[in-house]
Amino acid sequence: MTWLDTLRTSLDAMRSHRLRSMLTVLGILIGIAAVILTVWLGVGAQQQVTAQVEALGTNLLIISPGSTTSATGLRGGFGSASTLTQADAQALASPVVAPDIAAVAPTTSSSESLTAGTSNWTTTVVGTIAGTTSSA
């Protein structure tokens, strides 16, 4: 059987089963459209996240405390030490101490249990005050 015979047989089968052939073509087109749409949505979401991160700017610096180690040798997670104080934030906001810093916004966070009716969640609560702007 040659390639020409194979092509002729397939064309005859497509002519005799037109509805089946059209449904197959439709299924393939829907599948391709679904893949293109999924990839397009993924790229769009990636671009949106990238734009949001870039909107933060290149001049943002976040300073966090290190971790603590207990007497038994158990190490706490990142930011578990309480070594940074409000005085540190005020010093960073000072144009004399740090003239290149435009603003400082200290934050604090803790893990809290939230309850509403019979439901309860454990979440991290973050608080801050208005940013302190240096007068340089």
N, CA, C and O atoms as a GROMACS GRO file, in nm:
protein
  544
    1MET      N    1   0.084  -0.117   0.000
    1MET     CA    2   0.000   0.000   0.000
    1MET      C    3   0.089   0.123   0.000
    1MET      O    4   0.177   0.136   0.085
    2THR      N    5   0.068   0.213  -0.093
    2THR     CA    6   0.149   0.334  -0.105
    2THR      C    7   0.084   0.448  -0.029
    2THR      O    8  -0.028   0.436   0.022
    3TRP      N    9   0.157   0.560  -0.022
    3TRP     CA   10   0.104   0.679   0.044
    3TRP      C   11  -0.019   0.732  -0.030
    3TRP      O   12  -0.111   0.785   0.032
    4LEU      N   13  -0.020   0.719  -0.157
    4LEU     CA   14  -0.134   0.764  -0.236
    4LEU      C   15  -0.259   0.683  -0.202
    4LEU      O   16  -0.368   0.739  -0.192
    5ASP      N   17  -0.243   0.550  -0.184
    5ASP     CA   18  -0.355   0.466  -0.145
    5ASP      C   19  -0.406   0.503  -0.006
    5ASP      O   20  -0.526   0.506   0.017
    6THR      N   21  -0.316   0.530   0.084
    6THR     CA   22  -0.354   0.569   0.221
    6THR      C   23  -0.431   0.701   0.219
    6THR      O   24  -0.532   0.714   0.287
    7LEU      N   25  -0.384   0.798   0.142
    7LEU     CA   26  -0.451   0.926   0.131
    7LEU      C   27  -0.590   0.911   0.069
    7LEU      O   28  -0.686   0.973   0.115
    8ARG      N   29  -0.600   0.830  -0.035
    8ARG     CA   30  -0.728   0.807  -0.102
    8ARG      C   31  -0.827   0.741  -0.006
    8ARG      O   32  -0.944   0.780  -0.002
    9THR      N   33  -0.782   0.642   0.071
    9THR     CA   34  -0.869   0.573   0.167
    9THR      C   35  -0.917   0.669   0.275
    9THR      O   36  -1.034   0.666   0.314
   10SER      N   37  -0.827   0.754   0.324
   10SER     CA   38  -0.867   0.848   0.431
   10SER      C   39  -0.966   0.951   0.378
   10SER      O   40  -1.061   0.986   0.448
   11LEU      N   41  -0.947   1.001   0.255
   11LEU     CA   42  -1.042   1.095   0.198
   11LEU      C   43  -1.179   1.031   0.175
   11LEU      O   44  -1.282   1.095   0.197
   12ASP      N   45  -1.180   0.904   0.131
   12ASP     CA   46  -1.307   0.833   0.115
   12ASP      C   47  -1.379   0.818   0.250
   12ASP      O   48  -1.501   0.833   0.257
   13ALA      N   49  -1.304   0.787   0.354
   13ALA     CA   50  -1.364   0.771   0.488
   13ALA      C   51  -1.419   0.904   0.538
   13ALA      O   52  -1.524   0.907   0.602
   14MET      N   53  -1.348   1.013   0.510
   14MET     CA   54  -1.396   1.144   0.554
   14MET      C   55  -1.522   1.185   0.478
   14MET      O   56  -1.612   1.247   0.536
   15ARG      N   57  -1.531   1.151   0.348
   15ARG     CA   58  -1.650   1.182   0.270
   15ARG      C   59  -1.770   1.100   0.315
   15ARG      O   60  -1.882   1.151   0.320
   16SER      N   61  -1.747   0.976   0.348
   16SER     CA   62  -1.860   0.890   0.386
   16SER      C   63  -1.908   0.916   0.529
   16SER      O   64  -2.022   0.884   0.562
   17HIS      N   65  -1.822   0.974   0.615
   17HIS     CA   66  -1.858   1.005   0.755
   17HIS      C   67  -1.835   1.153   0.780
   17HIS      O   68  -1.751   1.192   0.861
   18ARG      N   69  -1.911   1.236   0.709
   18ARG     CA   70  -1.891   1.381   0.716
   18ARG      C   71  -1.918   1.438   0.855
   18ARG      O   72  -1.841   1.520   0.904
   19LEU      N   73  -2.026   1.394   0.919
   19LEU     CA   74  -2.059   1.447   1.052
   19LEU      C   75  -1.949   1.412   1.152
   19LEU      O   76  -1.908   1.498   1.230
   20ARG      N   77  -1.904   1.290   1.149
   20ARG     CA   78  -1.797   1.247   1.240
   20ARG      C   79  -1.670   1.329   1.213
   20ARG      O   80  -1.602   1.370   1.307
   21SER      N   81  -1.638   1.352   1.087
   21SER     CA   82  -1.518   1.429   1.052
   21SER      C   83  -1.531   1.573   1.099
   21SER      O   84  -1.436   1.629   1.153
   22MET      N   85  -1.649   1.633   1.079
   22MET     CA   86  -1.669   1.772   1.123
   22MET      C   87  -1.662   1.784   1.274
   22MET      O   88  -1.606   1.881   1.326
   23LEU      N   89  -1.720   1.687   1.346
   23LEU     CA   90  -1.714   1.691   1.493
   23LEU      C   91  -1.570   1.673   1.542
   23LEU      O   92  -1.530   1.734   1.641
   24THR      N   93  -1.493   1.592   1.473
   24THR     CA   94  -1.352   1.575   1.509
   24THR      C   95  -1.276   1.705   1.488
   24THR      O   96  -1.198   1.746   1.575
   25VAL      N   97  -1.298   1.770   1.376
   25VAL     CA   98  -1.232   1.898   1.348
   25VAL      C   99  -1.275   2.002   1.451
   25VAL      O  100  -1.192   2.078   1.500
   26LEU      N  101  -1.404   2.005   1.485
   26LEU     CA  102  -1.453   2.098   1.585
   26LEU      C  103  -1.388   2.072   1.721
   26LEU      O  104  -1.349   2.167   1.790
   27GLY      N  105  -1.375   1.947   1.759
   27GLY     CA  106  -1.310   1.913   1.887
   27GLY      C  107  -1.165   1.956   1.891
   27GLY      O  108  -1.118   2.007   1.992
   28ILE      N  109  -1.095   1.937   1.780
   28ILE     CA  110  -0.956   1.979   1.773
   28ILE      C  111  -0.945   2.131   1.783
   28ILE      O  112  -0.858   2.182   1.853
   29LEU      N  113  -1.033   2.203   1.714
   29LEU     CA  114  -1.031   2.350   1.720
   29LEU      C  115  -1.062   2.401   1.860
   29LEU      O  116  -0.998   2.496   1.907
   30ILE      N  117  -1.159   2.340   1.927
   30ILE     CA  118  -1.192   2.381   2.064
   30ILE      C  119  -1.073   2.354   2.157
   30ILE      O  120  -1.042   2.435   2.244
   31GLY      N  121  -1.008   2.240   2.140
   31GLY     CA  122  -0.890   2.207   2.222
   31GLY      C  123  -0.778   2.306   2.202
   31GLY      O  124  -0.716   2.350   2.299
   32ILE      N  125  -0.750   2.341   2.077
   32ILE     CA  126  -0.644   2.439   2.049
   32ILE      C  127  -0.680   2.574   2.108
   32ILE      O  128  -0.595   2.642   2.166
   33ALA      N  129  -0.806   2.615   2.093
   33ALA     CA  130  -0.850   2.744   2.148
   33ALA      C  131  -0.838   2.745   2.300
   33ALA      O  132  -0.799   2.846   2.359
   34ALA      N  133  -0.870   2.632   2.364
   34ALA     CA  134  -0.859   2.625   2.510
   34ALA      C  135  -0.713   2.637   2.555
   34ALA      O  136  -0.685   2.705   2.654
   35VAL      N  137  -0.623   2.574   2.485
   35VAL     CA  138  -0.481   2.583   2.521
   35VAL      C  139  -0.430   2.726   2.501
   35VAL      O  140  -0.360   2.779   2.586
   36ILE      N  141  -0.466   2.788   2.390
   36ILE     CA  142  -0.423   2.925   2.363
   36ILE      C  143  -0.479   3.020   2.469
   36ILE      O  144  -0.407   3.107   2.518
   37LEU      N  145  -0.606   3.004   2.505
   37LEU     CA  146  -0.668   3.089   2.606
   37LEU      C  147  -0.601   3.071   2.742
   37LEU      O  148  -0.577   3.168   2.814
   38THR      N  149  -0.571   2.947   2.779
   38THR     CA  150  -0.506   2.920   2.907
   38THR      C  151  -0.368   2.983   2.913
   38THR      O  152  -0.332   3.045   3.013
   39VAL      N  153  -0.291   2.968   2.807
   39VAL     CA  154  -0.157   3.027   2.803
   39VAL      C  155  -0.168   3.179   2.807
   39VAL      O  156  -0.088   3.244   2.875
   40TRP      N  157  -0.264   3.236   2.734
   40TRP     CA  158  -0.282   3.381   2.730
   40TRP      C  159  -0.318   3.435   2.869
   40TRP      O  160  -0.266   3.538   2.910
   41LEU      N  161  -0.407   3.365   2.941
   41LEU     CA  162  -0.443   3.409   3.076
   41LEU      C  163  -0.324   3.400   3.170
   41LEU      O  164  -0.304   3.487   3.254
   42GLY      N  165  -0.244   3.294   3.157
   42GLY     CA  166  -0.125   3.279   3.240
   42GLY      C  167  -0.024   3.389   3.216
   42GLY      O  168   0.033   3.443   3.311
   43VAL      N  169  -0.001   3.423   3.091
   43VAL     CA  170   0.092   3.531   3.058
   43VAL      C  171   0.039   3.665   3.109
   43VAL      O  172   0.115   3.746   3.161
   44GLY      N  173  -0.091   3.688   3.094
   44GLY     CA  174  -0.150   3.811   3.144
   44GLY      C  175  -0.137   3.824   3.295
   44GLY      O  176  -0.104   3.932   3.346
   45ALA      N  177  -0.162   3.716   3.368
   45ALA     CA  178  -0.148   3.719   3.513
   45ALA      C  179  -0.002   3.742   3.553
   45ALA      O  180   0.026   3.817   3.647
   46GLN      N  181   0.090   3.680   3.481
   46GLN     CA  182   0.232   3.700   3.509
   46GLN      C  183   0.273   3.846   3.486
   46GLN      O  184   0.347   3.903   3.565
   47GLN      N  185   0.224   3.904   3.379
   47GLN     CA  186   0.256   4.044   3.350
   47GLN      C  187   0.198   4.138   3.456
   47GLN      O  188   0.260   4.237   3.492
   48GLN      N  189   0.079   4.105   3.505
   48GLN     CA  190   0.016   4.189   3.608
   48GLN      C  191   0.097   4.182   3.738
   48GLN      O  192   0.120   4.285   3.801
   49VAL      N  193   0.138   4.064   3.778
   49VAL     CA  194   0.217   4.050   3.900
   49VAL      C  195   0.352   4.121   3.884
   49VAL      O  196   0.398   4.188   3.976
   50THR      N  197   0.414   4.105   3.768
   50THR     CA  198   0.541   4.173   3.742
   50THR      C  199   0.524   4.324   3.750
   50THR      O  200   0.609   4.393   3.806
   51ALA      N  201   0.416   4.376   3.694
   51ALA     CA  202   0.391   4.521   3.698
   51ALA      C  203   0.371   4.568   3.842
   51ALA      O  204   0.417   4.677   3.878
   52GLN      N  205   0.302   4.489   3.923
   52GLN     CA  206   0.279   4.528   4.063
   52GLN      C  207   0.410   4.529   4.140
   52GLN      O  208   0.433   4.619   4.222
   53VAL      N  209   0.496   4.431   4.116
   53VAL     CA  210   0.625   4.427   4.185
   53VAL      C  211   0.712   4.543   4.139
   53VAL      O  212   0.779   4.607   4.220
   54GLU      N  213   0.712   4.570   4.008
   54GLU     CA  214   0.791   4.680   3.957
   54GLU      C  215   0.739   4.815   4.006
   54GLU      O  216   0.815   4.911   4.018
   55ALA      N  217   0.609   4.824   4.036
   55ALA     CA  218   0.552   4.949   4.086
   55ALA      C  219   0.606   4.985   4.224
   55ALA      O  220   0.603   5.101   4.265
   56LEU      N  221   0.654   4.884   4.296
   56LEU     CA  222   0.714   4.912   4.426
   56LEU      C  223   0.839   4.996   4.411
   56LEU      O  224   0.878   5.069   4.503
   57GLY      N  225   0.903   4.986   4.297
   57GLY     CA  226   1.022   5.066   4.271
   57GLY      C  227   1.149   4.994   4.313
   57GLY      O  228   1.146   4.892   4.382
   58THR      N  229   1.259   5.050   4.270
   58THR     CA  230   1.388   4.993   4.304
   58THR      C  231   1.445   5.054   4.429
   58THR      O  232   1.555   5.018   4.472
   59ASN      N  233   1.373   5.147   4.489
   59ASN     CA  234   1.425   5.217   4.605
   59ASN      C  235   1.357   5.174   4.735
   59ASN      O  236   1.360   5.248   4.833
   60LEU      N  237   1.296   5.056   4.736
   60LEU     CA  238   1.229   5.006   4.855
   60LEU      C  239   1.322   4.910   4.929
   60LEU      O  240   1.374   4.816   4.870
   61LEU      N  241   1.343   4.935   5.056
   61LEU     CA  242   1.428   4.850   5.138
   61LEU      C  243   1.349   4.808   5.261
   61LEU      O  244   1.299   4.892   5.336
   62ILE      N  245   1.338   4.678   5.281
   62ILE     CA  246   1.267   4.625   5.398
   62ILE      C  247   1.370   4.565   5.493
   62ILE      O  248   1.447   4.478   5.455
   63ILE      N  249   1.370   4.614   5.616
   63ILE     CA  250   1.464   4.565   5.717
   63ILE      C  251   1.384   4.484   5.818
   63ILE      O  252   1.289   4.535   5.878
   64SER      N  253   1.422   4.359   5.838
   64SER     CA  254   1.353   4.270   5.931
   64SER      C  255   1.452   4.217   6.033
   64SER      O  256   1.570   4.199   6.001
   65PRO      N  257   1.406   4.190   6.155
   65PRO     CA  258   1.496   4.132   6.254
   65PRO      C  259   1.530   3.988   6.217
   65PRO      O  260   1.461   3.925   6.137
   66GLY      N  261   1.636   3.939   6.274
   66GLY     CA  262   1.679   3.800   6.249
   66GLY      C  263   1.593   3.701   6.326
   66GLY      O  264   1.479   3.731   6.362
   67SER      N  265   1.647   3.584   6.350
   67SER     CA  266   1.573   3.481   6.422
   67SER      C  267   1.632   3.462   6.560
   67SER      O  268   1.746   3.502   6.587
   68THR      N  269   1.555   3.401   6.649
   68THR     CA  270   1.601   3.375   6.785
   68THR      C  271   1.634   3.227   6.800
   68THR      O  272   1.584   3.142   6.726
   69THR      N  273   1.716   3.198   6.898
   69THR     CA  274   1.748   3.060   6.933
   69THR      C  275   1.721   3.044   7.081
   69THR      O  276   1.773   3.119   7.163
   70SER      N  277   1.638   2.943   7.116
   70SER     CA  278   1.603   2.922   7.257
   70SER      C  279   1.718   2.855   7.331
   70SER      O  280   1.816   2.813   7.270
   71ALA      N  281   1.705   2.844   7.463
   71ALA     CA  282   1.807   2.781   7.546
   71ALA      C  283   1.825   2.634   7.509
   71ALA      O  284   1.932   2.577   7.530
   72THR      N  285   1.720   2.572   7.455
   72THR     CA  286   1.728   2.430   7.417
   72THR      C  287   1.784   2.411   7.277
   72THR      O  288   1.799   2.299   7.230
   73GLY      N  289   1.816   2.523   7.208
   73GLY     CA  290   1.873   2.515   7.075
   73GLY      C  291   1.772   2.519   6.962
   73GLY      O  292   1.808   2.504   6.846
   74LEU      N  293   1.645   2.541   6.996
   74LEU     CA  294   1.541   2.549   6.895
   74LEU      C  295   1.542   2.688   6.831
   74LEU      O  296   1.528   2.789   6.900
   75ARG      N  297   1.560   2.691   6.700
   75ARG     CA  298   1.570   2.818   6.629
   75ARG      C  299   1.432   2.863   6.582
   75ARG      O  300   1.358   2.786   6.522
   76GLY      N  301   1.399   2.990   6.608
   76GLY     CA  302   1.272   3.047   6.564
   76GLY      C  303   1.280   3.084   6.417
   76GLY      O  304   1.387   3.085   6.358
   77GLY      N  305   1.166   3.115   6.359
   77GLY     CA  306   1.160   3.152   6.218
   77GLY      C  307   1.214   3.291   6.193
   77GLY      O  308   1.244   3.366   6.285
   78PHE      N  309   1.226   3.323   6.065
   78PHE     CA  310   1.273   3.455   6.021
   78PHE      C  311   1.186   3.564   6.082
   78PHE      O  312   1.063   3.557   6.075
   79GLY      N  313   1.248   3.664   6.142
   79GLY     CA  314   1.175   3.775   6.200
   79GLY      C  315   1.124   3.748   6.341
   79GLY      O  316   1.046   3.827   6.393
   80SER      N  317   1.169   3.638   6.403
   80SER     CA  318   1.118   3.606   6.537
   80SER      C  319   1.189   3.684   6.647
   80SER      O  320   1.139   3.689   6.759
   81ALA      N  321   1.303   3.744   6.618
   81ALA     CA  322   1.374   3.824   6.717
   81ALA      C  323   1.307   3.960   6.729
   81ALA      O  324   1.252   4.012   6.632
   82SER      N  325   1.312   4.018   6.849
   82SER     CA  326   1.252   4.150   6.872
   82SER      C  327   1.362   4.253   6.891
   82SER      O  328   1.362   4.328   6.989
   83THR      N  329   1.456   4.257   6.798
   83THR     CA  330   1.573   4.344   6.816
   83THR      C  331   1.555   4.483   6.759
   83THR      O  332   1.629   4.574   6.796
   84LEU      N  333   1.460   4.504   6.670
   84LEU     CA  334   1.436   4.637   6.613
   84LEU      C  335   1.332   4.709   6.696
   84LEU      O  336   1.231   4.650   6.736
   85THR      N  337   1.356   4.838   6.721
   85THR     CA  338   1.265   4.916   6.806
   85THR      C  339   1.217   5.041   6.731
   85THR      O  340   1.263   5.070   6.621
   86GLN      N  341   1.126   5.113   6.793
   86GLN     CA  342   1.076   5.239   6.738
   86GLN      C  343   1.190   5.340   6.728
   86GLN      O  344   1.192   5.422   6.636
   87ALA      N  345   1.285   5.334   6.820
   87ALA     CA  346   1.400   5.425   6.816
   87ALA      C  347   1.485   5.399   6.692
   87ALA      O  348   1.540   5.492   6.634
   88ASP      N  349   1.495   5.272   6.651
   88ASP     CA  350   1.568   5.239   6.527
   88ASP      C  351   1.501   5.304   6.407
   88ASP      O  352   1.568   5.358   6.319
   89ALA      N  353   1.367   5.298   6.401
   89ALA     CA  354   1.293   5.358   6.290
   89ALA      C  355   1.312   5.509   6.290
   89ALA      O  356   1.328   5.569   6.184
   90GLN      N  357   1.310   5.571   6.408
   90GLN     CA  358   1.328   5.716   6.417
   90GLN      C  359   1.470   5.755   6.373
   90GLN      O  360   1.489   5.859   6.310
   91ALA      N  361   1.568   5.672   6.409
   91ALA     CA  362   1.706   5.701   6.368
   91ALA      C  363   1.720   5.692   6.216
   91ALA      O  364   1.790   5.773   6.156
   92LEU      N  365   1.655   5.594   6.155
   92LEU     CA  366   1.661   5.580   6.009
   92LEU      C  367   1.591   5.695   5.939
   92LEU      O  368   1.628   5.731   5.828
   93ALA      N  369   1.490   5.752   6.001
   93ALA     CA  370   1.416   5.864   5.942
   93ALA      C  371   1.491   5.996   5.957
   93ALA      O  372   1.456   6.094   5.892
   94SER      N  373   1.594   6.000   6.040
   94SER     CA  374   1.669   6.123   6.064
   94SER      C  375   1.755   6.158   5.942
   94SER      O  376   1.832   6.074   5.894
   95PRO      N  377   1.742   6.281   5.890
   95PRO     CA  378   1.823   6.321   5.775
   95PRO      C  379   1.972   6.332   5.809
   95PRO      O  380   2.056   6.332   5.720
   96VAL      N  381   2.005   6.343   5.937
   96VAL     CA  382   2.145   6.352   5.978
   96VAL      C  383   2.208   6.213   5.975
   96VAL      O  384   2.318   6.194   5.924
   97VAL      N  385   2.136   6.115   6.031
   97VAL     CA  386   2.188   5.978   6.041
   97VAL      C  387   2.186   5.908   5.905
   97VAL      O  388   2.284   5.845   5.865
   98ALA      N  389   2.075   5.920   5.835
   98ALA     CA  390   2.058   5.852   5.706
   98ALA      C  391   1.999   5.950   5.605
   98ALA      O  392   1.877   5.949   5.584
   99PRO      N  393   2.080   6.034   5.542
   99PRO     CA  394   2.027   6.138   5.454
   99PRO      C  395   1.963   6.084   5.326
   99PRO      O  396   1.884   6.156   5.264
  100ASP      N  397   1.993   5.964   5.284
  100ASP     CA  398   1.938   5.911   5.159
  100ASP      C  399   1.804   5.842   5.175
  100ASP      O  400   1.744   5.800   5.076
  101ILE      N  401   1.754   5.828   5.298
  101ILE     CA  402   1.626   5.760   5.321
  101ILE      C  403   1.514   5.864   5.316
  101ILE      O  404   1.515   5.962   5.392
  102ALA      N  405   1.417   5.842   5.228
  102ALA     CA  406   1.308   5.938   5.210
  102ALA      C  407   1.198   5.920   5.312
  102ALA      O  408   1.142   6.019   5.360
  103ALA      N  409   1.165   5.797   5.348
  103ALA     CA  410   1.055   5.773   5.442
  103ALA      C  411   1.076   5.641   5.513
  103ALA      O  412   1.140   5.550   5.460
  104VAL      N  413   1.022   5.631   5.633
  104VAL     CA  414   1.031   5.510   5.715
  104VAL      C  415   0.892   5.477   5.766
  104VAL      O  416   0.821   5.565   5.815
  105ALA      N  417   0.852   5.352   5.754
  105ALA     CA  418   0.722   5.308   5.806
  105ALA      C  419   0.743   5.180   5.886
  105ALA      O  420   0.743   5.071   5.829
  106PRO      N  421   0.760   5.190   6.017
  106PRO     CA  422   0.781   5.070   6.099
  106PRO      C  423   0.653   4.987   6.107
  106PRO      O  424   0.542   5.041   6.107
  107THR      N  425   0.668   4.856   6.114
  107THR     CA  426   0.553   4.766   6.126
  107THR      C  427   0.576   4.670   6.241
  107THR      O  428   0.689   4.648   6.285
  108THR      N  429   0.469   4.614   6.288
  108THR     CA  430   0.477   4.506   6.385
  108THR      C  431   0.375   4.400   6.344
  108THR      O  432   0.273   4.432   6.283
  109SER      N  433   0.402   4.275   6.378
  109SER     CA  434   0.309   4.169   6.341
  109SER      C  435   0.305   4.065   6.452
  109SER      O  436   0.401   4.046   6.527
  110SER      N  437   0.192   3.999   6.459
  110SER     CA  438   0.177   3.891   6.556
  110SER      C  439   0.074   3.792   6.504
  110SER      O  440  -0.010   3.827   6.421
  111SER      N  441   0.081   3.672   6.551
  111SER     CA  442  -0.013   3.568   6.512
  111SER      C  443  -0.131   3.575   6.609
  111SER      O  444  -0.113   3.570   6.730
  112GLU      N  445  -0.249   3.585   6.554
  112GLU     CA  446  -0.369   3.600   6.637
  112GLU      C  447  -0.476   3.501   6.594
  112GLU      O  448  -0.475   3.453   6.480
  113SER      N  449  -0.566   3.470   6.685
  113SER     CA  450  -0.680   3.383   6.656
  113SER      C  451  -0.802   3.471   6.638
  113SER      O  452  -0.837   3.550   6.725
  114LEU      N  453  -0.869   3.457   6.523
  114LEU     CA  454  -0.989   3.536   6.494
  114LEU      C  455  -1.110   3.444   6.502
  114LEU      O  456  -1.107   3.332   6.452
  115THR      N  457  -1.218   3.492   6.565
  115THR     CA  458  -1.337   3.411   6.583
  115THR      C  459  -1.459   3.487   6.532
  115THR      O  460  -1.476   3.606   6.561
  116ALA      N  461  -1.544   3.416   6.456
  116ALA     CA  462  -1.670   3.472   6.408
  116ALA      C  463  -1.774   3.362   6.419
  116ALA      O  464  -1.772   3.266   6.341
  117GLY      N  465  -1.864   3.374   6.514
  117GLY     CA  466  -1.964   3.269   6.535
  117GLY      C  467  -1.896   3.141   6.581
  117GLY      O  468  -1.827   3.139   6.682
  118THR      N  469  -1.916   3.033   6.505
  118THR     CA  470  -1.854   2.905   6.541
  118THR      C  471  -1.725   2.880   6.464
  118THR      O  472  -1.660   2.777   6.483
  119SER      N  473  -1.688   2.972   6.377
  119SER     CA  474  -1.565   2.957   6.298
  119SER      C  475  -1.452   3.033   6.365
  119SER      O  476  -1.472   3.138   6.425
  120ASN      N  477  -1.331   2.977   6.354
  120ASN     CA  478  -1.216   3.052   6.403
  120ASN      C  479  -1.095   3.022   6.315
  120ASN      O  480  -1.077   2.910   6.267
  121TRP      N  481  -1.012   3.125   6.296
  121TRP     CA  482  -0.895   3.118   6.210
  121TRP      C  483  -0.775   3.170   6.288
  121TRP      O  484  -0.790   3.254   6.376
  122THR      N  485  -0.658   3.120   6.255
  122THR     CA  486  -0.534   3.177   6.306
  122THR      C  487  -0.467   3.247   6.188
  122THR      O  488  -0.447   3.188   6.082
  123THR      N  489  -0.434   3.372   6.208
  123THR     CA  490  -0.377   3.452   6.100
  123THR      C  491  -0.272   3.545   6.154
  123THR      O  492  -0.258   3.560   6.275
  124THR      N  493  -0.198   3.607   6.066
  124THR     CA  494  -0.099   3.706   6.104
  124THR      C  495  -0.159   3.844   6.087
  124THR      O  496  -0.212   3.878   5.981
  125VAL      N  497  -0.149   3.924   6.191
  125VAL     CA  498  -0.200   4.061   6.189
  125VAL      C  499  -0.080   4.154   6.182
  125VAL      O  500   0.012   4.144   6.264
  126VAL      N  501  -0.080   4.245   6.085
  126VAL     CA  502   0.031   4.339   6.066
  126VAL      C  503  -0.022   4.480   6.087
  126VAL      O  504  -0.128   4.516   6.034
  127GLY      N  505   0.051   4.559   6.165
  127GLY     CA  506   0.011   4.696   6.190
  127GLY      C  507   0.127   4.790   6.164
  127GLY      O  508   0.244   4.752   6.173
  128THR      N  509   0.094   4.916   6.132
  128THR     CA  510   0.196   5.017   6.108
  128THR      C  511   0.141   5.153   6.148
  128THR      O  512   0.022   5.168   6.175
  129ILE      N  513   0.228   5.250   6.150
  129ILE     CA  514   0.186   5.387   6.171
  129ILE      C  515   0.214   5.463   6.041
  129ILE      O  516   0.273   5.407   5.949
  130ALA      N  517   0.172   5.586   6.033
  130ALA     CA  518   0.201   5.666   5.914
  130ALA      C  519   0.351   5.678   5.897
  130ALA      O  520   0.424   5.693   5.995
  131GLY      N  521   0.397   5.670   5.774
  131GLY     CA  522   0.540   5.676   5.747
  131GLY      C  523   0.602   5.808   5.792
  131GLY      O  524   0.540   5.914   5.779
  132THR      N  525   0.721   5.801   5.846
  132THR     CA  526   0.794   5.919   5.889
  132THR      C  527   0.881   5.965   5.773
  132THR      O  528   0.966   5.889   5.725
  133THR      N  529   0.862   6.087   5.728
  133THR     CA  530   0.938   6.138   5.614
  133THR      C  531   1.051   6.225   5.666
  133THR      O  532   1.031   6.312   5.752
  134SER      N  533   1.171   6.200   5.612
  134SER     CA  534   1.284   6.285   5.654
  134SER      C  535   1.272   6.419   5.584
  134SER      O  536   1.216   6.428   5.475
  135SER      N  537   1.323   6.522   5.646
  135SER     CA  538   1.312   6.658   5.590
  135SER      C  539   1.443   6.700   5.528
  135SER      O  540   1.496   6.807   5.561
  136ALA      N  541   1.497   6.619   5.439
  136ALA     CA  542   1.626   6.652   5.376
  136ALA      C  543   1.604   6.733   5.250
  136ALA      O  544   1.701   6.769   5.184
   0.00000   0.00000   0.00000
